[in-house]
C-alpha cells in the first residue's frame, strides 16, 4: 500500500503555502542530477487547431506531433510481456495534450474508484515538473483504459527513503480512451487501446519558479505505460519513455526524467 499524506489534516494551509514552506524547510531537497541533454529532448509542437479530446486523434494537428516509442522496459514479469506503445504531445495557450497508443492482446481494467489503483491495470501515466531540473516532487496523472483516475503530487523518497502521494491534488482535466477488444476476457485476443489527455496549464502553474510555456521553455517529465495481461493476478509489464536504470526502485525517479521543450 502506498503511504499518503492527507491535506485535510492541514486544511488551513493552502497548496501554494504548503509547497513554499516545504521548500524553505528543505523537505524536497536532493542533489540535482538531471543534466539538460543527457536524455533526449522531446519537442512539443504547438497547435492552433481546436482539439476534441475523444481518444481518436482525428485532428490534422496531431500529424505535427513528435512520435516516440515507450520502449524502455522497466519491469517484465514474463519475457513475452513486451508490447509496443507510442506517445505524442502538443500544447496551446490553455492545455498540454497527450496521446498514448498501445498494442495490447489482453485488455485488463479492474479499478473503478477515483484515486484508487489504476496502475494495476492497463494504464497511461504522466509525471511532470514545470522546471527543467530534478526535485523530490512532481505532479502525477495515472488513468486506466476505463478512465479510473489517480492524480496526485508526489514527494519522492520524502523520509526514510519512502515516498508520499498527496491525493488532495485533484485538478480538472479531460481524458478519453478507446479500445479494440473485450476487457477482462482471457478467451480472445484483443488489439489495443488509445488514450488522450488535455491537462490545463493552470493545473501545473501553481509552483514557485515555474515558467509558463513559450517557445524554448523546458520542463521535466516522464511518460509510462502499464501493461496488465492477467485478470487474476498482478503480473505486469512496465515501460517508460526515458530509461530508468535503478530497477530496485520505481518509475518515479526524478533524476531520470527527460526534458520537454515547447516549440512553435
C-alpha positions as CSV (number, residue, x, y, z in Angstrom):
1,X,0.0,0.0,0.0
2,X,1.3,3.4,-0.9
3,X,1.6,5.9,2.0
4,X,-0.4,9.0,1.5
5,X,-0.3,12.5,3.0
6,X,-3.8,13.9,3.6
7,X,-4.0,17.7,3.2
8,X,-7.3,17.6,5.1
9,X,-5.2,17.3,8.3
10,X,-3.7,20.7,7.5
11,X,-6.7,22.3,5.8
12,X,-5.8,25.7,7.0
13,X,-2.7,25.7,4.7
14,X,-3.2,26.5,1.0
15,X,-1.4,24.3,-1.5
16,X,1.0,27.2,-2.5
17,X,1.8,27.9,1.1
18,X,2.4,24.2,1.7
19,X,4.8,23.9,-1.2
20,X,6.7,27.1,-0.5
21,X,7.0,26.2,3.2
22,X,8.2,22.8,2.4
23,X,10.9,24.1,0.1
24,X,12.1,26.6,2.6
25,X,12.4,23.8,5.1
26,X,14.4,21.8,2.6
27,X,11.9,19.0,2.6
28,X,12.2,18.4,-1.1
29,X,16.0,18.9,-1.4
30,X,18.1,16.4,-3.1
31,X,21.2,16.6,-5.3
32,X,20.3,18.0,-8.7
33,X,21.2,15.1,-11.0
34,X,19.3,15.9,-14.2
35,X,21.5,17.3,-16.9
36,X,19.9,19.1,-19.9
37,X,20.5,16.9,-22.9
38,X,21.6,13.8,-21.0
39,X,18.3,12.2,-22.1
40,X,16.7,13.1,-25.5
41,X,14.7,16.3,-25.6
42,X,11.0,15.9,-26.7
43,X,9.9,18.8,-28.8
44,X,6.3,19.7,-28.0
45,X,4.6,21.1,-31.1
46,X,2.1,24.0,-30.7
47,X,-1.4,23.7,-32.2
48,X,-3.7,26.4,-33.3
49,X,-6.5,23.9,-34.1
50,X,-9.3,23.3,-31.7
51,X,-8.8,20.0,-30.1
52,X,-11.5,17.5,-29.3
53,X,-10.5,15.0,-26.6
54,X,-12.0,11.8,-27.7
55,X,-9.1,9.3,-27.9
56,X,-9.2,9.2,-31.7
57,X,-6.5,11.7,-32.9
58,X,-8.7,12.9,-35.7
59,X,-7.3,16.5,-35.8
60,X,-4.8,17.2,-38.5
61,X,-2.6,18.9,-35.9
62,X,-1.5,15.6,-34.5
63,X,0.5,15.0,-37.7
64,X,2.9,17.7,-36.4
65,X,3.5,16.0,-33.1
66,X,6.7,14.1,-32.5
67,X,6.0,10.3,-32.2
68,X,8.2,8.4,-29.8
69,X,8.1,4.8,-28.5
70,X,7.6,4.0,-24.9
71,X,10.1,1.1,-25.2
72,X,12.4,1.3,-22.1
73,X,11.1,-1.7,-20.2
74,X,11.4,-1.1,-16.5
75,X,9.8,-4.4,-15.5
76,X,8.5,-7.5,-17.2
77,X,7.2,-10.4,-15.1
78,X,7.4,-12.6,-18.2
79,X,9.8,-12.4,-21.2
80,X,6.8,-12.3,-23.6
81,X,5.3,-9.2,-21.9
82,X,6.7,-6.6,-24.3
83,X,4.0,-4.9,-26.3
84,X,4.6,-1.7,-28.4
85,X,3.2,1.7,-27.4
86,X,3.8,5.3,-28.6
87,X,3.4,8.7,-27.2
88,X,2.7,12.2,-28.6
89,X,2.3,15.6,-27.0
90,X,1.2,19.1,-28.1
91,X,0.3,22.3,-26.4
92,X,-1.6,25.6,-26.9
93,X,-2.3,28.6,-24.7
94,X,-4.6,26.6,-22.4
95,X,-3.6,22.9,-22.3
96,X,-1.0,20.2,-22.8
97,X,-2.3,17.4,-24.9
98,X,-1.1,13.8,-24.6
99,X,-1.9,10.8,-26.8
100,X,-1.0,7.2,-25.9
101,X,-1.4,4.4,-28.5
102,X,-0.8,0.8,-27.3
103,X,-0.9,-2.6,-28.8
104,X,-2.5,-5.0,-26.3
105,X,-3.6,-8.5,-26.9
106,X,-5.3,-8.8,-23.4
107,X,-7.2,-5.7,-22.2
108,X,-7.3,-5.5,-18.4
109,X,-9.1,-3.0,-16.3
110,X,-10.5,-3.6,-12.8
111,X,-10.2,-0.4,-10.8
112,X,-13.2,1.9,-10.8
113,X,-12.6,4.1,-7.8
114,X,-11.3,7.6,-8.0
115,X,-7.7,7.9,-6.6
116,X,-7.6,4.1,-6.4
117,X,-5.0,1.9,-8.1
118,X,-5.4,2.2,-11.9
119,X,-1.7,1.4,-12.2
120,X,-2.6,-2.2,-11.6
121,X,-4.5,-2.2,-14.9
122,X,-3.7,-1.3,-18.5
123,X,-2.8,2.3,-17.7
124,X,-1.2,5.5,-19.1
125,X,0.9,7.6,-16.7
126,X,2.4,11.1,-17.0
127,X,4.8,12.7,-14.5
128,X,5.7,16.4,-14.9
129,X,7.7,19.1,-13.1
130,X,7.4,22.6,-14.6
131,X,11.1,23.4,-14.4
132,X,14.0,21.8,-16.4
133,X,15.6,20.1,-13.4
134,X,15.1,17.3,-10.9
135,X,13.4,17.7,-7.5
136,X,11.9,15.3,-5.0
137,X,8.5,16.4,-6.2
138,X,6.3,16.1,-9.3
139,X,2.7,16.1,-10.5
140,X,1.3,12.7,-11.5
141,X,-1.6,11.6,-13.6
142,X,-2.5,7.9,-14.0
143,X,-5.6,6.6,-15.8
144,X,-6.7,3.1,-16.8
145,X,-8.4,2.3,-20.0
146,X,-11.9,2.6,-18.4
147,X,-10.9,6.0,-17.1
148,X,-10.4,5.4,-13.4
149,X,-8.2,8.4,-12.4
150,X,-5.4,8.8,-9.9
151,X,-3.9,12.2,-9.7
152,X,-1.5,13.5,-7.1
153,X,1.5,15.4,-6.0
154,X,4.4,13.0,-5.3
155,X,7.0,13.7,-2.6
156,X,9.7,11.4,-3.8
157,X,11.6,9.4,-1.1
158,X,10.4,12.1,1.3
159,X,11.6,10.5,4.6
160,X,13.5,7.3,5.3
161,X,13.5,6.6,1.6
162,X,9.7,6.4,1.5
163,X,7.6,8.4,-1.0
164,X,4.3,10.1,-0.2
165,X,1.4,10.8,-2.5
166,X,-0.7,14.0,-1.9
167,X,-4.1,12.8,-3.1
168,X,-5.9,16.1,-2.4
169,X,-4.4,17.4,-5.6
170,X,-7.5,16.9,-7.9
171,X,-7.2,19.2,-11.0
172,X,-9.9,19.3,-13.6
173,X,-8.6,17.7,-16.8
174,X,-10.1,15.9,-19.8
175,X,-9.3,12.3,-20.7
176,X,-10.9,9.8,-23.1
177,X,-9.9,6.3,-24.2
178,X,-10.8,3.9,-26.9
179,X,-10.1,0.2,-27.1
180,X,-10.4,-2.6,-29.7
181,X,-11.3,-5.9,-27.9
182,X,-13.0,-7.1,-24.8
183,X,-12.0,-6.1,-21.3
184,X,-11.0,-8.8,-18.7
185,X,-11.7,-11.7,-21.1
186,X,-8.8,-14.1,-21.5
187,X,-10.6,-16.3,-24.1
188,X,-10.0,-13.9,-27.0
189,X,-7.2,-11.9,-28.5
190,X,-7.5,-8.1,-28.3
191,X,-5.7,-5.5,-30.5
192,X,-5.1,-2.4,-28.3
193,X,-6.1,0.9,-26.9
194,X,-5.6,4.7,-27.1
195,X,-5.9,7.4,-24.5
196,X,-6.0,11.2,-25.0
197,X,-5.5,13.9,-22.3
198,X,-6.0,17.7,-22.1
199,X,-4.2,18.9,-18.9
200,X,-4.8,22.7,-18.2
201,X,-1.6,24.6,-17.8
202,X,-3.2,26.3,-14.8
203,X,-3.1,22.9,-13.1
204,X,0.7,22.9,-13.3
205,X,1.5,26.6,-12.8
206,X,1.0,26.9,-9.0
207,X,4.7,26.3,-8.4
208,X,7.3,28.8,-7.5
209,X,9.8,29.3,-10.3
210,X,7.7,27.6,-13.0
211,X,7.9,29.2,-16.4
212,X,4.7,29.5,-18.5
213,X,5.0,27.6,-21.8
214,X,6.5,29.6,-24.6
215,X,8.9,28.8,-27.4
216,X,12.1,27.5,-25.8
217,X,10.8,26.9,-22.3
218,X,11.8,23.5,-20.9
219,X,10.1,21.3,-18.3
220,X,11.0,17.8,-17.0
221,X,8.7,14.8,-17.5
222,X,8.3,11.1,-17.9
223,X,5.6,9.0,-19.7
224,X,4.8,5.5,-18.7
225,X,2.7,2.6,-20.0
226,X,1.5,-0.1,-17.6
227,X,0.5,-3.3,-19.3
228,X,-1.5,-5.9,-17.4
229,X,-2.3,-9.2,-19.2
230,X,-3.7,-11.4,-16.4
231,X,-7.0,-10.6,-14.8
232,X,-6.5,-12.9,-11.8
233,X,-3.1,-11.6,-10.6
234,X,-0.8,-8.6,-10.7
235,X,1.5,-9.8,-13.4
236,X,2.7,-6.8,-15.3
237,X,5.0,-5.1,-17.8
238,X,6.0,-1.5,-17.3
239,X,7.7,0.6,-19.9
240,X,9.0,4.2,-19.8
241,X,9.7,6.9,-22.4
242,X,13.0,7.8,-20.8
243,X,15.2,5.0,-19.4
244,X,15.2,4.2,-15.7
245,X,18.3,2.5,-14.5
246,X,17.8,1.8,-10.8
247,X,15.4,-1.1,-11.2
248,X,15.3,-1.7,-7.4
249,X,13.3,1.5,-7.0
250,X,10.3,2.6,-9.2
251,X,9.4,4.6,-12.3
252,X,9.2,7.9,-10.4
253,X,12.9,8.5,-10.2
254,X,13.1,12.3,-10.9
255,X,16.8,12.4,-11.9
256,X,15.9,10.1,-14.8
257,X,13.1,12.3,-16.2
258,X,13.6,13.7,-19.7
259,X,13.0,17.2,-21.0
260,X,10.1,18.6,-22.9
261,X,10.8,21.8,-24.9
262,X,7.9,23.9,-26.0
263,X,8.1,24.8,-29.7
264,X,6.1,26.9,-32.1
